Amino acid sequence: MSQRSDESDASAPVRPARRGFLPIVTNWFDRLFIGIYLFVALELLWMRFLEQSIPLAVCHVLAIALAALIVWKG
């Protein structure tokens, strides 16, 4: 019986571990959540400190680019 379970394990495809720049093991949904969380935090900080001198649209572009980078490469 143990021989049969060994055969089924051997036929299962093995995916290599994904290596990104985040220091934790994540799947795509985790990286999406982190990107959205950072988007909101960046927007709030921008509105508090930089909105008077730099428009919020610049922050939107930067935050979307950061979220896309985290989801894609994180």
PDB file of N, CA, C, O and CB in Angstrom:
ATOM      1  N   MET A   1       0.817  -1.188   0.000  1.00  0.00           N
ATOM      2  CA  MET A   1       0.000   0.000   0.000  1.00  0.00           C
ATOM      3  C   MET A   1       0.868   1.262   0.000  1.00  0.00           C
ATOM      4  O   MET A   1       0.510   2.250  -0.641  1.00  0.00           O
ATOM      5  CB  MET A   1      -0.933  -0.008   1.201  1.00  0.00           C
ATOM      6  N   SER A   2       1.987   1.244   0.700  1.00  0.00           N
ATOM      7  CA  SER A   2       2.866   2.408   0.713  1.00  0.00           C
ATOM      8  C   SER A   2       3.474   2.647  -0.659  1.00  0.00           C
ATOM      9  O   SER A   2       3.774   3.784  -1.023  1.00  0.00           O
ATOM     10  CB  SER A   2       3.970   2.232   1.752  1.00  0.00           C
ATOM     11  N   GLN A   3       3.654   1.572  -1.422  1.00  0.00           N
ATOM     12  CA  GLN A   3       4.207   1.721  -2.765  1.00  0.00           C
ATOM     13  C   GLN A   3       3.229   2.494  -3.650  1.00  0.00           C
ATOM     14  O   GLN A   3       3.653   3.309  -4.469  1.00  0.00           O
ATOM     15  CB  GLN A   3       4.521   0.337  -3.385  1.00  0.00           C
ATOM     16  N   ARG A   4       1.950   2.254  -3.497  1.00  0.00           N
ATOM     17  CA  ARG A   4       0.947   2.944  -4.298  1.00  0.00           C
ATOM     18  C   ARG A   4       0.915   4.439  -3.991  1.00  0.00           C
ATOM     19  O   ARG A   4       0.809   5.248  -4.913  1.00  0.00           O
ATOM     20  CB  ARG A   4      -0.427   2.334  -4.058  1.00  0.00           C
ATOM     21  N   SER A   5       1.003   4.821  -2.722  1.00  0.00           N
ATOM     22  CA  SER A   5       0.990   6.239  -2.381  1.00  0.00           C
ATOM     23  C   SER A   5       2.259   6.937  -2.881  1.00  0.00           C
ATOM     24  O   SER A   5       2.217   8.118  -3.227  1.00  0.00           O
ATOM     25  CB  SER A   5       0.849   6.419  -0.864  1.00  0.00           C
ATOM     26  N   ASP A   6       3.378   6.220  -2.920  1.00  0.00           N
ATOM     27  CA  ASP A   6       4.601   6.800  -3.455  1.00  0.00           C
ATOM     28  C   ASP A   6       4.470   7.085  -4.939  1.00  0.00           C
ATOM     29  O   ASP A   6       4.985   8.091  -5.426  1.00  0.00           O
ATOM     30  CB  ASP A   6       5.779   5.876  -3.204  1.00  0.00           C
ATOM     31  N   GLU A   7       3.787   6.213  -5.657  1.00  0.00           N
ATOM     32  CA  GLU A   7       3.598   6.409  -7.095  1.00  0.00           C
ATOM     33  C   GLU A   7       2.711   7.614  -7.363  1.00  0.00           C
ATOM     34  O   GLU A   7       2.981   8.376  -8.292  1.00  0.00           O
ATOM     35  CB  GLU A   7       2.991   5.154  -7.736  1.00  0.00           C
ATOM     36  N   SER A   8       1.667   7.806  -6.580  1.00  0.00           N
ATOM     37  CA  SER A   8       0.775   8.941  -6.810  1.00  0.00           C
ATOM     38  C   SER A   8       1.473  10.252  -6.483  1.00  0.00           C
ATOM     39  O   SER A   8       1.206  11.264  -7.131  1.00  0.00           O
ATOM     40  CB  SER A   8      -0.502   8.801  -5.974  1.00  0.00           C
ATOM     41  N   ASP A   9       2.358  10.261  -5.499  1.00  0.00           N
ATOM     42  CA  ASP A   9       3.110  11.467  -5.177  1.00  0.00           C
ATOM     43  C   ASP A   9       4.119  11.800  -6.274  1.00  0.00           C
ATOM     44  O   ASP A   9       4.371  12.971  -6.558  1.00  0.00           O
ATOM     45  CB  ASP A   9       3.825  11.303  -3.838  1.00  0.00           C
ATOM     46  N   ALA A  10       4.683  10.784  -6.876  1.00  0.00           N
ATOM     47  CA  ALA A  10       5.694  11.000  -7.905  1.00  0.00           C
ATOM     48  C   ALA A  10       5.086  11.563  -9.181  1.00  0.00           C
ATOM     49  O   ALA A  10       5.765  12.277  -9.920  1.00  0.00           O
ATOM     50  CB  ALA A  10       6.419   9.703  -8.208  1.00  0.00           C
ATOM     51  N   SER A  11       3.826  11.259  -9.455  1.00  0.00           N
ATOM     52  CA  SER A  11       3.220  11.735 -10.694  1.00  0.00           C
ATOM     53  C   SER A  11       2.666  13.158 -10.569  1.00  0.00           C
ATOM     54  O   SER A  11       2.352  13.780 -11.584  1.00  0.00           O
ATOM     55  CB  SER A  11       2.113  10.791 -11.116  1.00  0.00           C
ATOM     56  N   ALA A  12       2.541  13.680  -9.363  1.00  0.00           N
ATOM     57  CA  ALA A  12       2.019  15.036  -9.171  1.00  0.00           C
ATOM     58  C   ALA A  12       3.058  16.047  -9.645  1.00  0.00           C
ATOM     59  O   ALA A  12       4.241  15.908  -9.334  1.00  0.00           O
ATOM     60  CB  ALA A  12       1.647  15.287  -7.676  1.00  0.00           C
ATOM     61  N   PRO A  13       2.627  17.069 -10.397  1.00  0.00           N
ATOM     62  CA  PRO A  13       3.589  18.084 -10.859  1.00  0.00           C
ATOM     63  C   PRO A  13       4.126  18.890  -9.676  1.00  0.00           C
ATOM     64  O   PRO A  13       3.383  19.257  -8.765  1.00  0.00           O
ATOM     65  CB  PRO A  13       2.928  19.032 -11.897  1.00  0.00           C
ATOM     66  N   VAL A  14       5.403  19.150  -9.712  1.00  0.00           N
ATOM     67  CA  VAL A  14       6.052  19.900  -8.640  1.00  0.00           C
ATOM     68  C   VAL A  14       6.374  21.285  -9.164  1.00  0.00           C
ATOM     69  O   VAL A  14       7.066  21.437 -10.171  1.00  0.00           O
ATOM     70  CB  VAL A  14       7.341  19.177  -8.132  1.00  0.00           C
ATOM     71  N   ARG A  15       5.866  22.296  -8.470  1.00  0.00           N
ATOM     72  CA  ARG A  15       6.141  23.671  -8.850  1.00  0.00           C
ATOM     73  C   ARG A  15       7.340  24.182  -8.070  1.00  0.00           C
ATOM     74  O   ARG A  15       7.435  23.958  -6.864  1.00  0.00           O
ATOM     75  CB  ARG A  15       4.911  24.566  -8.608  1.00  0.00           C
ATOM     76  N   PRO A  16       8.254  24.864  -8.741  1.00  0.00           N
ATOM     77  CA  PRO A  16       9.374  25.439  -7.997  1.00  0.00           C
ATOM     78  C   PRO A  16       8.877  26.581  -7.111  1.00  0.00           C
ATOM     79  O   PRO A  16       7.906  27.261  -7.446  1.00  0.00           O
ATOM     80  CB  PRO A  16      10.479  25.940  -8.965  1.00  0.00           C
ATOM     81  N   ALA A  17       9.536  26.780  -6.005  1.00  0.00           N
ATOM     82  CA  ALA A  17       9.145  27.857  -5.088  1.00  0.00           C
ATOM     83  C   ALA A  17       9.366  29.205  -5.763  1.00  0.00           C
ATOM     84  O   ALA A  17      10.407  29.444  -6.374  1.00  0.00           O
ATOM     85  CB  ALA A  17       9.949  27.775  -3.756  1.00  0.00           C
ATOM     86  N   ARG A  18       8.392  30.061  -5.648  1.00  0.00           N
ATOM     87  CA  ARG A  18       8.472  31.378  -6.250  1.00  0.00           C
ATOM     88  C   ARG A  18       9.332  32.280  -5.377  1.00  0.00           C
ATOM     89  O   ARG A  18       9.155  32.316  -4.159  1.00  0.00           O
ATOM     90  CB  ARG A  18       7.065  31.981  -6.447  1.00  0.00           C
ATOM     91  N   ARG A  19      10.258  33.004  -5.986  1.00  0.00           N
ATOM     92  CA  ARG A  19      11.133  33.890  -5.236  1.00  0.00           C
ATOM     93  C   ARG A  19      10.863  35.322  -5.668  1.00  0.00           C
ATOM     94  O   ARG A  19      11.036  35.666  -6.837  1.00  0.00           O
ATOM     95  CB  ARG A  19      12.625  33.517  -5.446  1.00  0.00           C
ATOM     96  N   GLY A  20      10.441  36.153  -4.729  1.00  0.00           N
ATOM     97  CA  GLY A  20      10.208  37.558  -4.994  1.00  0.00           C
ATOM     98  C   GLY A  20      10.965  38.403  -3.998  1.00  0.00           C
ATOM     99  O   GLY A  20      11.768  37.887  -3.221  1.00  0.00           O
ATOM    100  N   PHE A  21      10.714  39.701  -4.017  1.00  0.00           N
ATOM    101  CA  PHE A  21      11.437  40.584  -3.113  1.00  0.00           C
ATOM    102  C   PHE A  21      10.760  40.725  -1.750  1.00  0.00           C
ATOM    103  O   PHE A  21      11.357  41.280  -0.828  1.00  0.00           O
ATOM    104  CB  PHE A  21      11.586  41.939  -3.745  1.00  0.00           C
ATOM    105  N   LEU A  22       9.524  40.233  -1.602  1.00  0.00           N
ATOM    106  CA  LEU A  22       8.872  40.277  -0.302  1.00  0.00           C
ATOM    107  C   LEU A  22       9.498  39.220   0.610  1.00  0.00           C
ATOM    108  O   LEU A  22       9.801  38.114   0.163  1.00  0.00           O
ATOM    109  CB  LEU A  22       7.339  40.053  -0.442  1.00  0.00           C
ATOM    110  N   PRO A  23       9.689  39.557   1.876  1.00  0.00           N
ATOM    111  CA  PRO A  23      10.372  38.608   2.780  1.00  0.00           C
ATOM    112  C   PRO A  23       9.471  37.515   3.329  1.00  0.00           C
ATOM    113  O   PRO A  23       9.865  36.813   4.260  1.00  0.00           O
ATOM    114  CB  PRO A  23      10.976  39.354   3.930  1.00  0.00           C
ATOM    115  N   ILE A  24       8.267  37.349   2.779  1.00  0.00           N
ATOM    116  CA  ILE A  24       7.337  36.326   3.241  1.00  0.00           C
ATOM    117  C   ILE A  24       6.853  35.511   2.055  1.00  0.00           C
ATOM    118  O   ILE A  24       6.933  35.956   0.910  1.00  0.00           O
ATOM    119  CB  ILE A  24       6.143  36.958   3.992  1.00  0.00           C
ATOM    120  N   VAL A  25       6.356  34.324   2.332  1.00  0.00           N
ATOM    121  CA  VAL A  25       5.795  33.483   1.282  1.00  0.00           C
ATOM    122  C   VAL A  25       4.376  33.967   1.005  1.00  0.00           C
ATOM    123  O   VAL A  25       3.556  34.047   1.920  1.00  0.00           O
ATOM    124  CB  VAL A  25       5.811  31.964   1.689  1.00  0.00           C
ATOM    125  N   THR A  26       4.084  34.292  -0.257  1.00  0.00           N
ATOM    126  CA  THR A  26       2.784  34.845  -0.608  1.00  0.00           C
ATOM    127  C   THR A  26       2.240  34.186  -1.867  1.00  0.00           C
ATOM    128  O   THR A  26       2.987  33.632  -2.674  1.00  0.00           O
ATOM    129  CB  THR A  26       2.881  36.358  -0.802  1.00  0.00           C
ATOM    130  N   ASN A  27       0.920  34.258  -2.015  1.00  0.00           N
ATOM    131  CA  ASN A  27       0.302  33.901  -3.284  1.00  0.00           C
ATOM    132  C   ASN A  27      -0.174  35.207  -3.927  1.00  0.00           C
ATOM    133  O   ASN A  27       0.055  36.285  -3.378  1.00  0.00           O
ATOM    134  CB  ASN A  27      -0.892  32.872  -3.089  1.00  0.00           C
ATOM    135  N   TRP A  28      -0.826  35.118  -5.069  1.00  0.00           N
ATOM    136  CA  TRP A  28      -1.198  36.346  -5.784  1.00  0.00           C
ATOM    137  C   TRP A  28      -2.202  37.174  -4.983  1.00  0.00           C
ATOM    138  O   TRP A  28      -2.169  38.403  -5.039  1.00  0.00           O
ATOM    139  CB  TRP A  28      -1.786  36.003  -7.163  1.00  0.00           C
ATOM    140  N   PHE A  29      -3.092  36.516  -4.238  1.00  0.00           N
ATOM    141  CA  PHE A  29      -4.082  37.268  -3.472  1.00  0.00           C
ATOM    142  C   PHE A  29      -3.428  38.016  -2.319  1.00  0.00           C
ATOM    143  O   PHE A  29      -3.822  39.141  -2.014  1.00  0.00           O
ATOM    144  CB  PHE A  29      -5.169  36.333  -2.942  1.00  0.00           C
ATOM    145  N   ASP A  30      -2.440  37.413  -1.677  1.00  0.00           N
ATOM    146  CA  ASP A  30      -1.713  38.101  -0.607  1.00  0.00           C
ATOM    147  C   ASP A  30      -1.010  39.342  -1.143  1.00  0.00           C
ATOM    148  O   ASP A  30      -1.047  40.404  -0.522  1.00  0.00           O
ATOM    149  CB  ASP A  30      -0.692  37.156   0.047  1.00  0.00           C
ATOM    150  N   ARG A  31      -0.374  39.199  -2.293  1.00  0.00           N
ATOM    151  CA  ARG A  31       0.319  40.347  -2.886  1.00  0.00           C
ATOM    152  C   ARG A  31      -0.661  41.429  -3.320  1.00  0.00           C
ATOM    153  O   ARG A  31      -0.357  42.616  -3.208  1.00  0.00           O
ATOM    154  CB  ARG A  31       1.160  39.901  -4.079  1.00  0.00           C
ATOM    155  N   LEU A  32      -1.834  41.036  -3.814  1.00  0.00           N
ATOM    156  CA  LEU A  32      -2.863  42.014  -4.169  1.00  0.00           C
ATOM    157  C   LEU A  32      -3.333  42.760  -2.933  1.00  0.00           C
ATOM    158  O   LEU A  32      -3.493  43.980  -2.975  1.00  0.00           O
ATOM    159  CB  LEU A  32      -4.051  41.328  -4.859  1.00  0.00           C
ATOM    160  N   PHE A  33      -3.556  42.052  -1.834  1.00  0.00           N
ATOM    161  CA  PHE A  33      -3.981  42.687  -0.590  1.00  0.00           C
ATOM    162  C   PHE A  33      -2.920  43.665  -0.083  1.00  0.00           C
ATOM    163  O   PHE A  33      -3.252  44.769   0.349  1.00  0.00           O
ATOM    164  CB  PHE A  33      -4.275  41.625   0.478  1.00  0.00           C
ATOM    165  N   ILE A  34      -1.659  43.269  -0.133  1.00  0.00           N
ATOM    166  CA  ILE A  34      -0.581  44.164   0.285  1.00  0.00           C
ATOM    167  C   ILE A  34      -0.543  45.402  -0.607  1.00  0.00           C
ATOM    168  O   ILE A  34      -0.347  46.514  -0.116  1.00  0.00           O
ATOM    169  CB  ILE A  34       0.779  43.434   0.247  1.00  0.00           C
ATOM    170  N   GLY A  35      -0.727  45.217  -1.905  1.00  0.00           N
ATOM    171  CA  GLY A  35      -0.735  46.351  -2.827  1.00  0.00           C
ATOM    172  C   GLY A  35      -1.872  47.319  -2.553  1.00  0.00           C
ATOM    173  O   GLY A  35      -1.675  48.534  -2.598  1.00  0.00           O
ATOM    174  N   ILE A  36      -3.058  46.800  -2.270  1.00  0.00           N
ATOM    175  CA  ILE A  36      -4.201  47.661  -1.966  1.00  0.00           C
ATOM    176  C   ILE A  36      -3.987  48.387  -0.643  1.00  0.00           C
ATOM    177  O   ILE A  36      -4.303  49.571  -0.519  1.00  0.00           O
ATOM    178  CB  ILE A  36      -5.501  46.839  -1.917  1.00  0.00           C
ATOM    179  N   TYR A  37      -3.451  47.677   0.342  1.00  0.00           N
ATOM    180  CA  TYR A  37      -3.183  48.270   1.646  1.00  0.00           C
ATOM    181  C   TYR A  37      -2.179  49.423   1.518  1.00  0.00           C
ATOM    182  O   TYR A  37      -2.371  50.484   2.112  1.00  0.00           O
ATOM    183  CB  TYR A  37      -2.654  47.201   2.622  1.00  0.00           C
ATOM    184  N   LEU A  38      -1.108  49.212   0.741  1.00  0.00           N
ATOM    185  CA  LEU A  38      -0.129  50.273   0.520  1.00  0.00           C
ATOM    186  C   LEU A  38      -0.708  51.420  -0.300  1.00  0.00           C
ATOM    187  O   LEU A  38      -0.340  52.577  -0.096  1.00  0.00           O
ATOM    188  CB  LEU A  38       1.099  49.712  -0.176  1.00  0.00           C
ATOM    189  N   PHE A  39      -1.614  51.107  -1.227  1.00  0.00           N
ATOM    190  CA  PHE A  39      -2.287  52.145  -2.012  1.00  0.00           C
ATOM    191  C   PHE A  39      -3.029  53.105  -1.090  1.00  0.00           C
ATOM    192  O   PHE A  39      -2.904  54.323  -1.218  1.00  0.00           O
ATOM    193  CB  PHE A  39      -3.263  51.516  -3.029  1.00  0.00           C
ATOM    194  N   VAL A  40      -3.801  52.551  -0.165  1.00  0.00           N
ATOM    195  CA  VAL A  40      -4.587  53.382   0.765  1.00  0.00           C
ATOM    196  C   VAL A  40      -3.658  54.184   1.680  1.00  0.00           C
ATOM    197  O   VAL A  40      -3.882  55.374   1.904  1.00  0.00           O
ATOM    198  CB  VAL A  40      -5.544  52.497   1.615  1.00  0.00           C
ATOM    199  N   ALA A  41      -2.622  53.535   2.207  1.00  0.00           N
ATOM    200  CA  ALA A  41      -1.695  54.228   3.102  1.00  0.00           C
ATOM    201  C   ALA A  41      -0.974  55.366   2.379  1.00  0.00           C
ATOM    202  O   ALA A  41      -0.821  56.457   2.929  1.00  0.00           O
ATOM    203  CB  ALA A  41      -0.674  53.239   3.678  1.00  0.00           C
ATOM    204  N   LEU A  42      -0.536  55.111   1.159  1.00  0.00           N
ATOM    205  CA  LEU A  42       0.150  56.149   0.386  1.00  0.00           C
ATOM    206  C   LEU A  42      -0.783  57.313   0.071  1.00  0.00           C
ATOM    207  O   LEU A  42      -0.376  58.473   0.142  1.00  0.00           O
ATOM    208  CB  LEU A  42       0.711  55.564  -0.913  1.00  0.00           C
ATOM    209  N   GLU A  43      -2.026  57.011  -0.274  1.00  0.00           N
ATOM    210  CA  GLU A  43      -3.002  58.069  -0.545  1.00  0.00           C
ATOM    211  C   GLU A  43      -3.214  58.951   0.684  1.00  0.00           C
ATOM    212  O   GLU A  43      -3.228  60.177   0.577  1.00  0.00           O
ATOM    213  CB  GLU A  43      -4.339  57.462  -0.995  1.00  0.00           C
ATOM    214  N   LEU A  44      -3.378  58.331   1.844  1.00  0.00           N
ATOM    215  CA  LEU A  44      -3.607  59.110   3.069  1.00  0.00           C
ATOM    216  C   LEU A  44      -2.397  59.964   3.427  1.00  0.00           C
ATOM    217  O   LEU A  44      -2.546  61.130   3.793  1.00  0.00           O
ATOM    218  CB  LEU A  44      -3.943  58.180   4.235  1.00  0.00           C
ATOM    219  N   LEU A  45      -1.212  59.396   3.323  1.00  0.00           N
ATOM    220  CA  LEU A  45      -0.011  60.180   3.605  1.00  0.00           C
ATOM    221  C   LEU A  45       0.171  61.320   2.606  1.00  0.00           C
ATOM    222  O   LEU A  45       0.581  62.421   2.974  1.00  0.00           O
ATOM    223  CB  LEU A  45       1.218  59.279   3.591  1.00  0.00           C
ATOM    224  N   TRP A  46      -0.138  61.046   1.346  1.00  0.00           N
ATOM    225  CA  TRP A  46      -0.020  62.069   0.309  1.00  0.00           C
ATOM    226  C   TRP A  46      -0.990  63.213   0.588  1.00  0.00           C
ATOM    227  O   TRP A  46      -0.625  64.385   0.490  1.00  0.00           O
ATOM    228  CB  TRP A  46      -0.287  61.465  -1.087  1.00  0.00           C
ATOM    229  N   MET A  47      -2.233  62.864   0.939  1.00  0.00           N
ATOM    230  CA  MET A  47      -3.226  63.917   1.211  1.00  0.00           C
ATOM    231  C   MET A  47      -2.826  64.744   2.424  1.00  0.00           C
ATOM    232  O   MET A  47      -3.124  65.938   2.478  1.00  0.00           O
ATOM    233  CB  MET A  47      -4.619  63.304   1.433  1.00  0.00           C
ATOM    234  N   ARG A  48      -2.171  64.147   3.379  1.00  0.00           N
ATOM    235  CA  ARG A  48      -1.790  64.875   4.589  1.00  0.00           C
ATOM    236  C   ARG A  48      -0.598  65.789   4.352  1.00  0.00           C
ATOM    237  O   ARG A  48      -0.592  66.921   4.837  1.00  0.00           O
ATOM    238  CB  ARG A  48      -1.472  63.901   5.706  1.00  0.00           C
ATOM    239  N   PHE A  49       0.419  65.326   3.613  1.00  0.00           N
ATOM    240  CA  PHE A  49       1.674  66.058   3.540  1.00  0.00           C
ATOM    241  C   PHE A  49       1.986  66.699   2.192  1.00  0.00           C
ATOM    242  O   PHE A  49       2.674  67.720   2.160  1.00  0.00           O
ATOM    243  CB  PHE A  49       2.766  65.153   3.890  1.00  0.00           C
ATOM    244  N   LEU A  50       1.513  66.149   1.086  1.00  0.00           N
ATOM    245  CA  LEU A  50       1.967  66.620  -0.220  1.00  0.00           C
ATOM    246  C   LEU A  50       0.882  67.180  -1.128  1.00  0.00           C
ATOM    247  O   LEU A  50       1.207  67.764  -2.162  1.00  0.00           O
ATOM    248  CB  LEU A  50       2.635  65.519  -0.917  1.00  0.00           C
ATOM    249  N   GLU A  51      -0.364  67.029  -0.793  1.00  0.00           N
ATOM    250  CA  GLU A  51      -1.430  67.411  -1.717  1.00  0.00           C
ATOM    251  C   GLU A  51      -1.440  68.902  -2.032  1.00  0.00           C
ATOM    252  O   GLU A  51      -1.866  69.298  -3.117  1.00  0.00           O
ATOM    253  CB  GLU A  51      -2.762  67.012  -1.148  1.00  0.00           C
ATOM    254  N   GLN A  52      -0.986  69.717  -1.118  1.00  0.00           N
ATOM    255  CA  GLN A  52      -0.996  71.161  -1.373  1.00  0.00           C
ATOM    256  C   GLN A  52       0.005  71.562  -2.452  1.00  0.00           C
ATOM    257  O   GLN A  52      -0.180  72.583  -3.113  1.00  0.00           O
ATOM    258  CB  GLN A  52      -0.694  71.919  -0.090  1.00  0.00           C
ATOM    259  N   SER A  53       1.055  70.778  -2.637  1.00  0.00           N
ATOM    260  CA  SER A  53       2.054  71.142  -3.627  1.00  0.00           C
ATOM    261  C   SER A  53       2.041  70.241  -4.872  1.00  0.00           C
ATOM    262  O   SER A  53       2.373  70.695  -5.967  1.00  0.00           O
ATOM    263  CB  SER A  53       3.412  71.103  -2.996  1.00  0.00           C
ATOM    264  N   ILE A  54       1.662  68.980  -4.708  1.00  0.00           N
ATOM    265  CA  ILE A  54       1.649  68.042  -5.838  1.00  0.00           C
ATOM    266  C   ILE A  54       0.256  67.427  -5.914  1.00  0.00           C
ATOM    267  O   ILE A  54      -0.261  66.960  -4.899  1.00  0.00           O
ATOM    268  CB  ILE A  54       2.759  66.926  -5.681  1.00  0.00           C
ATOM    269  N   PRO A  55      -0.372  67.415  -7.112  1.00  0.00           N
ATOM    270  CA  PRO A  55      -1.741  66.904  -7.227  1.00  0.00           C
ATOM    271  C   PRO A  55      -1.864  65.422  -6.836  1.00  0.00           C
ATOM    272  O   PRO A  55      -0.906  64.655  -6.932  1.00  0.00           O
ATOM    273  CB  PRO A  55      -2.237  67.094  -8.650  1.00  0.00           C
ATOM    274  N   LEU A  56      -3.042  65.056  -6.403  1.00  0.00           N
ATOM    275  CA  LEU A  56      -3.315  63.690  -5.966  1.00  0.00           C
ATOM    276  C   LEU A  56      -3.247  62.705  -7.139  1.00  0.00           C
ATOM    277  O   LEU A  56      -3.013  61.516  -6.924  1.00  0.00           O
ATOM    278  CB  LEU A  56      -4.691  63.617  -5.296  1.00  0.00           C
ATOM    279  N   ALA A  57      -3.446  63.174  -8.358  1.00  0.00           N
ATOM    280  CA  ALA A  57      -3.369  62.297  -9.521  1.00  0.00           C
ATOM    281  C   ALA A  57      -1.975  61.680  -9.666  1.00  0.00           C
ATOM    282  O   ALA A  57      -1.847  60.549 -10.134  1.00  0.00           O
ATOM    283  CB  ALA A  57      -3.735  63.071 -10.789  1.00  0.00           C
ATOM    284  N   VAL A  58      -0.952  62.400  -9.277  1.00  0.00           N
ATOM    285  CA  VAL A  58       0.409  61.864  -9.313  1.00  0.00           C
ATOM    286  C   VAL A  58       0.520  60.688  -8.349  1.00  0.00           C
ATOM    287  O   VAL A  58       1.161  59.683  -8.657  1.00  0.00           O
ATOM    288  CB  VAL A  58       1.448  62.962  -8.957  1.00  0.00           C
ATOM    289  N   CYS A  59      -0.102  60.817  -7.190  1.00  0.00           N
ATOM    290  CA  CYS A  59      -0.096  59.740  -6.208  1.00  0.00           C
ATOM    291  C   CYS A  59      -0.844  58.522  -6.741  1.00  0.00           C
ATOM    292  O   CYS A  59      -0.423  57.389  -6.505  1.00  0.00           O
ATOM    293  CB  CYS A  59      -0.721  60.214  -4.888  1.00  0.00           C
ATOM    294  N   HIS A  60      -1.945  58.738  -7.455  1.00  0.00           N
ATOM    295  CA  HIS A  60      -2.690  57.622  -8.032  1.00  0.00           C
ATOM    296  C   HIS A  60      -1.790  56.809  -8.968  1.00  0.00           C
ATOM    297  O   HIS A  60      -1.763  55.581  -8.895  1.00  0.00           O
ATOM    298  CB  HIS A  60      -3.934  58.136  -8.792  1.00  0.00           C
ATOM    299  N   VAL A  61      -1.069  57.486  -9.828  1.00  0.00           N
ATOM    300  CA  VAL A  61      -0.191  56.809 -10.786  1.00  0.00           C
ATOM    301  C   VAL A  61       0.907  56.041 -10.051  1.00  0.00           C
ATOM    302  O   VAL A  61       1.179  54.885 -10.375  1.00  0.00           O
ATOM    303  CB  VAL A  61       0.433  57.828 -11.766  1.00  0.00           C
ATOM    304  N   LEU A  62       1.536  56.678  -9.066  1.00  0.00           N
ATOM    305  CA  LEU A  62       2.599  56.013  -8.307  1.00  0.00           C
ATOM    306  C   LEU A  62       2.069  54.823  -7.519  1.00  0.00           C
ATOM    307  O   LEU A  62       2.712  53.775  -7.475  1.00  0.00           O
ATOM    308  CB  LEU A  62       3.268  57.002  -7.358  1.00  0.00           C
ATOM    309  N   ALA A  63       0.907  54.971  -6.899  1.00  0.00           N
ATOM    310  CA  ALA A  63       0.342  53.896  -6.091  1.00  0.00           C
ATOM    311  C   ALA A  63      -0.074  52.707  -6.955  1.00  0.00           C
ATOM    312  O   ALA A  63       0.119  51.561  -6.549  1.00  0.00           O
ATOM    313  CB  ALA A  63      -0.856  54.408  -5.296  1.00  0.00           C
ATOM    314  N   ILE A  64      -0.635  52.954  -8.124  1.00  0.00           N
ATOM    315  CA  ILE A  64      -1.016  51.865  -9.024  1.00  0.00           C
ATOM    316  C   ILE A  64       0.228  51.152  -9.547  1.00  0.00           C
ATOM    317  O   ILE A  64       0.242  49.926  -9.656  1.00  0.00           O
ATOM    318  CB  ILE A  64      -1.863  52.400 -10.200  1.00  0.00           C
ATOM    319  N   ALA A  65       1.269  51.912  -9.870  1.00  0.00           N
ATOM    320  CA  ALA A  65       2.512  51.303 -10.331  1.00  0.00           C
ATOM    321  C   ALA A  65       3.147  50.456  -9.220  1.00  0.00           C
ATOM    322  O   ALA A  65       3.654  49.366  -9.485  1.00  0.00           O
ATOM    323  CB  ALA A  65       3.498  52.392 -10.804  1.00  0.00           C
ATOM    324  N   LEU A  66       3.119  50.945  -8.001  1.00  0.00           N
ATOM    325  CA  LEU A  66       3.663  50.190  -6.874  1.00  0.00           C
ATOM    326  C   LEU A  66       2.861  48.913  -6.633  1.00  0.00           C
ATOM    327  O   LEU A  66       3.445  47.853  -6.406  1.00  0.00           O
ATOM    328  CB  LEU A  66       3.673  51.055  -5.605  1.00  0.00           C
ATOM    329  N   ALA A  67       1.544  48.996  -6.679  1.00  0.00           N
ATOM    330  CA  ALA A  67       0.696  47.812  -6.487  1.00  0.00           C
ATOM    331  C   ALA A  67       0.927  46.793  -7.598  1.00  0.00           C
ATOM    332  O   ALA A  67       0.997  45.594  -7.327  1.00  0.00           O
ATOM    333  CB  ALA A  67      -0.792  48.214  -6.441  1.00  0.00           C
ATOM    334  N   ALA A  68       1.046  47.247  -8.833  1.00  0.00           N
ATOM    335  CA  ALA A  68       1.296  46.327  -9.945  1.00  0.00           C
ATOM    336  C   ALA A  68       2.659  45.647  -9.794  1.00  0.00           C
ATOM    337  O   ALA A  68       2.791  44.458 -10.085  1.00  0.00           O
ATOM    338  CB  ALA A  68       1.222  47.077 -11.290  1.00  0.00           C
ATOM    339  N   LEU A  69       3.662  46.383  -9.348  1.00  0.00           N
ATOM    340  CA  LEU A  69       4.984  45.809  -9.126  1.00  0.00           C
ATOM    341  C   LEU A  69       4.946  44.746  -8.029  1.00  0.00           C
ATOM    342  O   LEU A  69       5.575  43.695  -8.158  1.00  0.00           O
ATOM    343  CB  LEU A  69       5.984  46.907  -8.761  1.00  0.00           C
ATOM    344  N   ILE A  70       4.220  45.017  -6.966  1.00  0.00           N
ATOM    345  CA  ILE A  70       4.122  44.053  -5.870  1.00  0.00           C
ATOM    346  C   ILE A  70       3.394  42.795  -6.316  1.00  0.00           C
ATOM    347  O   ILE A  70       3.825  41.687  -5.996  1.00  0.00           O
ATOM    348  CB  ILE A  70       3.406  44.675  -4.668  1.00  0.00           C
ATOM    349  N   VAL A  71       2.303  42.949  -7.045  1.00  0.00           N
ATOM    350  CA  VAL A  71       1.556  41.775  -7.498  1.00  0.00           C
ATOM    351  C   VAL A  71       2.371  40.970  -8.505  1.00  0.00           C
ATOM    352  O   VAL A  71       2.343  39.740  -8.472  1.00  0.00           O
ATOM    353  CB  VAL A  71       0.217  42.196  -8.119  1.00  0.00           C
ATOM    354  N   TRP A  72       3.084  41.632  -9.384  1.00  0.00           N
ATOM    355  CA  TRP A  72       3.806  40.958 -10.448  1.00  0.00           C
ATOM    356  C   TRP A  72       5.128  40.347  -9.966  1.00  0.00           C
ATOM    357  O   TRP A  72       5.413  39.186 -10.261  1.00  0.00           O
ATOM    358  CB  TRP A  72       4.069  41.929 -11.575  1.00  0.00           C
ATOM    359  N   LYS A  73       5.920  41.103  -9.241  1.00  0.00           N
ATOM    360  CA  LYS A  73       7.269  40.663  -8.865  1.00  0.00           C
ATOM    361  C   LYS A  73       7.423  40.315  -7.387  1.00  0.00           C
ATOM    362  O   LYS A  73       8.415  39.698  -6.999  1.00  0.00           O
ATOM    363  CB  LYS A  73       8.256  41.729  -9.216  1.00  0.00           C
ATOM    364  N   GLY A  74       6.445  40.707  -6.549  1.00  0.00           N
ATOM    365  CA  GLY A  74       6.582  40.551  -5.100  1.00  0.00           C
ATOM    366  C   GLY A  74       6.688  39.148  -4.692  1.00  0.00           C
ATOM    367  O   GLY A  74       6.808  38.859  -3.502  1.00  0.00           O
TER     368      GLY A  74
END
